[in-house]
Structure formats: C-alpha cells, structure tokens
Amino acid sequence: DFEASFIRLIDKVTNGSRIEINQTGTSLYYQPGLLYGGSLEHDCSPSRSIGYYLESLLCLAPFMKHPLKIVLRGVTNDQVDPSVDVLKATALPLLKKFGIDGEGLEIKISRRGMRPKGGGEILFACPVRKVLQPVQFTDPGKIKRIRGTSYSVRVSPQMTNRMVESARSILNKFLPDIYVYTDYMKGISSGKSPGFGMCLTAETINGTILSAELASNPQGQGAAVLPEELGQNCAKLLLEEVYR
C-alpha cells in the first residue's frame, strides 16, 4: 500500500503521467509527465514514514514548473526511514549549497505522528531553479558543534529531558558545544500514537552535517525502551558516524 501511495503522490506532482499496474500488482508501466508542482496535499500510508516520500520530492522539487508547496500527512518518525527532523537538518543545507535557497525553501513539522497510527503533518515548500550551482565539496572538516531534537508525544514530558541528559553524558566527553532542543507536542499536534525519540546532528567547520536518530518501539510492538537507553544509544550512533 505504501508503494501505491507513492505512485499516487508522483501522479499529483506531475501532469500527464501514465500509470498502469496489472491486476496482480507485479508489473508497473510508467510514462512520466511534466513536473508541474503547485500547492498540494497527500495522505501517506502509515506503514512507511513521511521521510520515504519526502526523499524523492527533495530530488524533484527544484525542477518543477511551479514552486512546490505540499502538505504530507502520516508518520513523521519511525525506525525504518529517515525522519522529517533528519531530512530538515541534513538535506536542506545540502540543497542550499546547490543554490536552492530563499524563503521558499522549508520543511515545517506542524504535528508529530508515531507508528502505528500516525497522525503527523508536515509542510514542504521548495522554490524552482533553472540552474544549479556546481559544488566542490570534498573536505568534510572538523566537528565544531552538536545540535539535536528530543521529542515525545502522548507520553510524560519528562521523557525528553531524560533522553537529553543521557545523550549529553556521553557527548560532553567529545566536545562542549552541545544543544538539544526538547519538543513536547500535546493535544491535536501529538498525532494518534504515543512514542518518543531523538535526532542528533554534528556540524563541521566546513558545513558538513552528520546525523543519527532513534525512535521508541511502536505501541504494542517489541520491548519497552527506556529514554535513558535511547539517548545513550543515539549519542553512540552519532559518534560512530563521526568515527567513520
């Protein structure tokens, strides 16, 4: 169902695409149309995160006929796909290097949705560019600071602070400039399922961004995760990225 949802999304952002799927769903004929863009909305399948859909939109959006402004609904953070937080922290600065910037470029999380029920909502907007700037980007540079977001929905707000403290206990040995935002959404902004997680990014002096993230197990699946454990593991994942 998530692949069918993805095909419907591609059909929405293009004009004149031809899509034919056989009855058993084993073969797909796709004739691409014109990349059209415009203001759109799409409900993503909750079996994959919004990041799965957003990754391909990030590649296509700069080349649309009209600037793309799309609202995607579904799961914002899960354990499979890159979350919306990570794409916002890593993909947008990369697009800016190619000369795609300005007020029109943004990813905004209006509601968080965790698996299995989702209920999240994001806005992705991207301006159109006729030409991309060539980029020479070979020296990653030294790490200068670490930023991150610790979020929780439909659980105790203390969870976010507990994750931050445990992550800092590891990262402080590495460098002092660390700031992790806590994001606790309540009411209608908190989606339909409880959960928590963390996204960390390390930035270098040359503007390279390395990221790591972890999310708690979906409600009713797997063992319960302690926020302290999740924070520590996320910090270790980030240090692993830096090490590589």
Salt bridges, closest charged atoms under 4 A:
GLU20 OE2 - ARG18 NH2 2.49
GLU41 OE1 - ARG73 NH2 2.99
ASP43 OD1 - ARG73 NH1 3.32
ASP78 OD2 - ARG115 NH1 3.56
ASP81 OD1 - ARG48 NH2 2.84
ASP85 OD2 - ARG112 NH1 2.91
ASP101 OD1 - ARG129 NH2 3.84
GLU121 OE1 - ARG73 NE 3.17
ASP177 OD1 - ARG147 NH1 3.13
ASP183 OD2 - ARG112 NH2 2.78
GLU203 OE2 - ARG145 NH2 3.15
GLU228 OE2 - ARG162 NE 2.82
GLU240 OE2 - ARG244 NE 3.17
